[in-house]
Amino acid sequence: SLLVIDSEFDVFSVVPDRPVQLLRVSGTDQWKLPVAMDNFNNNLYILDPASNRIHKYQPTANGYEVDPIDYFDPSQDVDVSTAIDMAIDGDIFVLLSDSTIERYRAGKKLRFQIRGLDRPISKATRLYTDVDAESIYIVDDGNDRIVEIDKRDGNEGQFVRQFLYRGADNFFADIRALWISELDGRLLVLGAESLRQFVLPKRAE
């Protein structure tokens, strides 16, 4: 199902052709200012930079009825106070306001450094990846583009390619969200006023 969170921190499950279901979520009083949420293996993750935490919930019968735990390993010196987005494929990629990306596995930080860019990322605002993707995709709002970065072992952080929009309305100037299927070759981009689908070409090896 699609999970949606509203401004009151209520979480809803949205399934086509079914009534919207309000999920029971405990411990929302621990949230200060969440900026992103994601679901992986039915676990719910809430990125809350004001708390310097990612709240991790495990599913229960009617939602997430047990208080969350801190995703980060307590031995780690973590600072996600400037985080603005995250993406999960088993590992968690956290986007910071200075356009850097941190990668965590089982709550511990891994080395991840972007390299090989034709020009620096100016203002990253969104991330996307999933368990089936070989890359992570970054919305570079400062350069009106989407940047593809390899995340495979041995190539992690390597620039792959970029996507630019050549239409008259400069659609990539205000990207609100991304969804990508490398298997199907689809790139969906949510702009300020429309959702558009593009063909994602197979990458050259």
Contacts in CASP RR format, 6 or more apart in sequence:
PFRMAT RR
TARGET T0000
AUTHOR 0000-0000-0000
METHOD contacts of the structure
MODEL  1
SLLVIDSEFDVFSVVPDRPVQLLRVSGTDQWKLPVAMDNFNNNLYILDPA
SNRIHKYQPTANGYEVDPIDYFDPSQDVDVSTAIDMAIDGDIFVLLSDST
IERYRAGKKLRFQIRGLDRPISKATRLYTDVDAESIYIVDDGNDRIVEID
KRDGNEGQFVRQFLYRGADNFFADIRALWISELDGRLLVLGAESLRQFVL
PKRAE
1 13 0 8 1.000
1 14 0 8 1.000
1 15 0 8 1.000
2 13 0 8 1.000
2 14 0 8 1.000
2 15 0 8 1.000
3 11 0 8 1.000
3 12 0 8 1.000
3 13 0 8 1.000
3 14 0 8 1.000
3 23 0 8 1.000
3 37 0 8 1.000
3 39 0 8 1.000
3 44 0 8 1.000
4 11 0 8 1.000
4 12 0 8 1.000
4 14 0 8 1.000
5 11 0 8 1.000
5 12 0 8 1.000
5 34 0 8 1.000
5 37 0 8 1.000
6 12 0 8 1.000
9 25 0 8 1.000
9 28 0 8 1.000
9 31 0 8 1.000
9 34 0 8 1.000
10 22 0 8 1.000
10 25 0 8 1.000
11 22 0 8 1.000
11 23 0 8 1.000
11 25 0 8 1.000
11 37 0 8 1.000
11 44 0 8 1.000
11 63 0 8 1.000
11 64 0 8 1.000
12 20 0 8 1.000
12 21 0 8 1.000
12 22 0 8 1.000
12 23 0 8 1.000
13 20 0 8 1.000
13 21 0 8 1.000
13 23 0 8 1.000
13 63 0 8 1.000
14 20 0 8 1.000
15 21 0 8 1.000
23 62 0 8 1.000
23 63 0 8 1.000
23 64 0 8 1.000
24 60 0 8 1.000
24 62 0 8 1.000
24 63 0 8 1.000
24 64 0 8 1.000
24 65 0 8 1.000
25 44 0 8 1.000
25 57 0 8 1.000
25 63 0 8 1.000
25 64 0 8 1.000
25 65 0 8 1.000
26 64 0 8 1.000
26 65 0 8 1.000
26 66 0 8 1.000
26 67 0 8 1.000
26 68 0 8 1.000
27 67 0 8 1.000
27 68 0 8 1.000
30 51 0 8 1.000
30 55 0 8 1.000
30 67 0 8 1.000
30 68 0 8 1.000
31 46 0 8 1.000
31 48 0 8 1.000
31 51 0 8 1.000
31 55 0 8 1.000
32 48 0 8 1.000
32 50 0 8 1.000
32 51 0 8 1.000
33 48 0 8 1.000
33 49 0 8 1.000
33 50 0 8 1.000
33 51 0 8 1.000
34 46 0 8 1.000
34 47 0 8 1.000
34 48 0 8 1.000
34 55 0 8 1.000
35 47 0 8 1.000
35 48 0 8 1.000
35 49 0 8 1.000
35 83 0 8 1.000
35 84 0 8 1.000
35 85 0 8 1.000
36 46 0 8 1.000
36 47 0 8 1.000
36 83 0 8 1.000
36 84 0 8 1.000
36 85 0 8 1.000
36 86 0 8 1.000
37 44 0 8 1.000
37 45 0 8 1.000
37 46 0 8 1.000
37 47 0 8 1.000
38 44 0 8 1.000
38 45 0 8 1.000
38 47 0 8 1.000
38 86 0 8 1.000
38 87 0 8 1.000
38 88 0 8 1.000
39 45 0 8 1.000
39 88 0 8 1.000
40 88 0 8 1.000
40 89 0 8 1.000
40 90 0 8 1.000
40 131 0 8 1.000
41 90 0 8 1.000
42 58 0 8 1.000
42 59 0 8 1.000
43 56 0 8 1.000
43 57 0 8 1.000
43 58 0 8 1.000
43 59 0 8 1.000
44 56 0 8 1.000
44 57 0 8 1.000
44 59 0 8 1.000
44 64 0 8 1.000
45 54 0 8 1.000
45 55 0 8 1.000
45 56 0 8 1.000
45 57 0 8 1.000
45 71 0 8 1.000
45 86 0 8 1.000
45 88 0 8 1.000
45 92 0 8 1.000
46 54 0 8 1.000
46 55 0 8 1.000
46 57 0 8 1.000
46 68 0 8 1.000
47 54 0 8 1.000
47 80 0 8 1.000
47 83 0 8 1.000
47 85 0 8 1.000
47 86 0 8 1.000
47 94 0 8 1.000
48 54 0 8 1.000
48 55 0 8 1.000
49 80 0 8 1.000
49 81 0 8 1.000
49 82 0 8 1.000
49 83 0 8 1.000
49 84 0 8 1.000
50 81 0 8 1.000
52 78 0 8 1.000
52 79 0 8 1.000
52 80 0 8 1.000
52 81 0 8 1.000
53 70 0 8 1.000
53 71 0 8 1.000
53 72 0 8 1.000
53 80 0 8 1.000
54 70 0 8 1.000
54 71 0 8 1.000
54 72 0 8 1.000
54 80 0 8 1.000
54 86 0 8 1.000
54 92 0 8 1.000
54 94 0 8 1.000
55 68 0 8 1.000
55 69 0 8 1.000
55 70 0 8 1.000
55 71 0 8 1.000
56 68 0 8 1.000
56 69 0 8 1.000
56 70 0 8 1.000
56 71 0 8 1.000
57 64 0 8 1.000
57 66 0 8 1.000
57 68 0 8 1.000
58 64 0 8 1.000
58 66 0 8 1.000
60 66 0 8 1.000
71 92 0 8 1.000
71 104 0 8 1.000
71 107 0 8 1.000
72 78 0 8 1.000
72 104 0 8 1.000
72 107 0 8 1.000
73 106 0 8 1.000
73 107 0 8 1.000
73 108 0 8 1.000
75 108 0 8 1.000
76 107 0 8 1.000
76 108 0 8 1.000
76 109 0 8 1.000
78 109 0 8 1.000
80 94 0 8 1.000
80 96 0 8 1.000
80 102 0 8 1.000
82 96 0 8 1.000
82 97 0 8 1.000
82 98 0 8 1.000
83 94 0 8 1.000
83 95 0 8 1.000
83 96 0 8 1.000
83 97 0 8 1.000
84 95 0 8 1.000
84 96 0 8 1.000
84 97 0 8 1.000
84 125 0 8 1.000
85 94 0 8 1.000
85 95 0 8 1.000
85 125 0 8 1.000
85 126 0 8 1.000
85 127 0 8 1.000
86 92 0 8 1.000
86 93 0 8 1.000
86 94 0 8 1.000
86 95 0 8 1.000
86 127 0 8 1.000
87 93 0 8 1.000
87 127 0 8 1.000
87 128 0 8 1.000
87 129 0 8 1.000
87 130 0 8 1.000
87 136 0 8 1.000
88 129 0 8 1.000
88 130 0 8 1.000
89 129 0 8 1.000
89 130 0 8 1.000
89 131 0 8 1.000
89 133 0 8 1.000
89 151 0 8 1.000
90 105 0 8 1.000
90 131 0 8 1.000
91 103 0 8 1.000
91 104 0 8 1.000
91 105 0 8 1.000
91 110 0 8 1.000
92 103 0 8 1.000
92 104 0 8 1.000
92 105 0 8 1.000
92 107 0 8 1.000
93 101 0 8 1.000
93 102 0 8 1.000
93 103 0 8 1.000
93 104 0 8 1.000
93 112 0 8 1.000
93 127 0 8 1.000
93 129 0 8 1.000
93 136 0 8 1.000
93 151 0 8 1.000
94 101 0 8 1.000
94 102 0 8 1.000
94 103 0 8 1.000
94 104 0 8 1.000
95 101 0 8 1.000
95 124 0 8 1.000
95 125 0 8 1.000
95 126 0 8 1.000
95 127 0 8 1.000
95 138 0 8 1.000
96 102 0 8 1.000
99 121 0 8 1.000
99 122 0 8 1.000
99 123 0 8 1.000
99 124 0 8 1.000
99 140 0 8 1.000
101 112 0 8 1.000
101 114 0 8 1.000
101 124 0 8 1.000
101 127 0 8 1.000
101 136 0 8 1.000
101 138 0 8 1.000
102 109 0 8 1.000
102 112 0 8 1.000
103 109 0 8 1.000
103 110 0 8 1.000
103 111 0 8 1.000
103 112 0 8 1.000
103 156 0 8 1.000
104 110 0 8 1.000
112 156 0 8 1.000
112 157 0 8 1.000
113 157 0 8 1.000
114 121 0 8 1.000
114 149 0 8 1.000
114 157 0 8 1.000
114 159 0 8 1.000
115 157 0 8 1.000
115 158 0 8 1.000
115 159 0 8 1.000
116 158 0 8 1.000
116 159 0 8 1.000
117 147 0 8 1.000
117 159 0 8 1.000
118 159 0 8 1.000
118 162 0 8 1.000
119 143 0 8 1.000
121 138 0 8 1.000
121 140 0 8 1.000
121 143 0 8 1.000
121 147 0 8 1.000
122 140 0 8 1.000
122 141 0 8 1.000
122 142 0 8 1.000
122 143 0 8 1.000
123 140 0 8 1.000
123 141 0 8 1.000
123 142 0 8 1.000
123 143 0 8 1.000
124 138 0 8 1.000
124 139 0 8 1.000
124 140 0 8 1.000
124 141 0 8 1.000
125 139 0 8 1.000
125 140 0 8 1.000
125 141 0 8 1.000
125 175 0 8 1.000
126 138 0 8 1.000
126 139 0 8 1.000
126 175 0 8 1.000
126 176 0 8 1.000
126 177 0 8 1.000
126 178 0 8 1.000
127 136 0 8 1.000
127 137 0 8 1.000
127 138 0 8 1.000
127 139 0 8 1.000
128 136 0 8 1.000
128 137 0 8 1.000
128 178 0 8 1.000
128 179 0 8 1.000
128 180 0 8 1.000
129 135 0 8 1.000
129 136 0 8 1.000
129 137 0 8 1.000
129 151 0 8 1.000
129 180 0 8 1.000
130 180 0 8 1.000
132 181 0 8 1.000
132 182 0 8 1.000
132 183 0 8 1.000
133 151 0 8 1.000
133 180 0 8 1.000
133 182 0 8 1.000
134 150 0 8 1.000
134 151 0 8 1.000
134 152 0 8 1.000
134 182 0 8 1.000
134 203 0 8 1.000
135 148 0 8 1.000
135 149 0 8 1.000
135 150 0 8 1.000
135 151 0 8 1.000
135 160 0 8 1.000
135 182 0 8 1.000
135 203 0 8 1.000
136 148 0 8 1.000
136 149 0 8 1.000
136 151 0 8 1.000
137 146 0 8 1.000
137 147 0 8 1.000
137 148 0 8 1.000
137 149 0 8 1.000
137 178 0 8 1.000
137 180 0 8 1.000
138 146 0 8 1.000
138 147 0 8 1.000
138 148 0 8 1.000
138 149 0 8 1.000
139 146 0 8 1.000
139 175 0 8 1.000
139 178 0 8 1.000
140 146 0 8 1.000
140 147 0 8 1.000
140 162 0 8 1.000
141 173 0 8 1.000
141 174 0 8 1.000
141 175 0 8 1.000
144 164 0 8 1.000
144 165 0 8 1.000
144 170 0 8 1.000
144 172 0 8 1.000
144 173 0 8 1.000
145 162 0 8 1.000
145 163 0 8 1.000
145 164 0 8 1.000
145 172 0 8 1.000
146 162 0 8 1.000
146 163 0 8 1.000
146 172 0 8 1.000
146 175 0 8 1.000
146 178 0 8 1.000
146 187 0 8 1.000
146 189 0 8 1.000
147 159 0 8 1.000
147 162 0 8 1.000
147 163 0 8 1.000
148 159 0 8 1.000
148 160 0 8 1.000
148 161 0 8 1.000
148 162 0 8 1.000
148 163 0 8 1.000
148 203 0 8 1.000
149 157 0 8 1.000
149 158 0 8 1.000
149 159 0 8 1.000
149 160 0 8 1.000
150 156 0 8 1.000
150 157 0 8 1.000
150 158 0 8 1.000
150 159 0 8 1.000
150 160 0 8 1.000
151 157 0 8 1.000
160 203 0 8 1.000
161 203 0 8 1.000
163 172 0 8 1.000
163 187 0 8 1.000
163 198 0 8 1.000
164 172 0 8 1.000
165 171 0 8 1.000
165 172 0 8 1.000
171 189 0 8 1.000
171 191 0 8 1.000
171 194 0 8 1.000
171 196 0 8 1.000
172 189 0 8 1.000
174 191 0 8 1.000
174 192 0 8 1.000
175 189 0 8 1.000
175 190 0 8 1.000
175 191 0 8 1.000
176 190 0 8 1.000
176 191 0 8 1.000
176 192 0 8 1.000
177 189 0 8 1.000
177 190 0 8 1.000
177 191 0 8 1.000
178 187 0 8 1.000
178 188 0 8 1.000
178 189 0 8 1.000
178 190 0 8 1.000
179 186 0 8 1.000
179 187 0 8 1.000
179 188 0 8 1.000
180 186 0 8 1.000
180 187 0 8 1.000
180 188 0 8 1.000
180 200 0 8 1.000
181 200 0 8 1.000
182 200 0 8 1.000
185 199 0 8 1.000
185 200 0 8 1.000
185 201 0 8 1.000
185 202 0 8 1.000
186 197 0 8 1.000
186 198 0 8 1.000
186 199 0 8 1.000
186 200 0 8 1.000
187 197 0 8 1.000
187 198 0 8 1.000
187 199 0 8 1.000
187 200 0 8 1.000
188 195 0 8 1.000
188 196 0 8 1.000
188 197 0 8 1.000
188 198 0 8 1.000
189 195 0 8 1.000
189 196 0 8 1.000
189 197 0 8 1.000
189 198 0 8 1.000
END
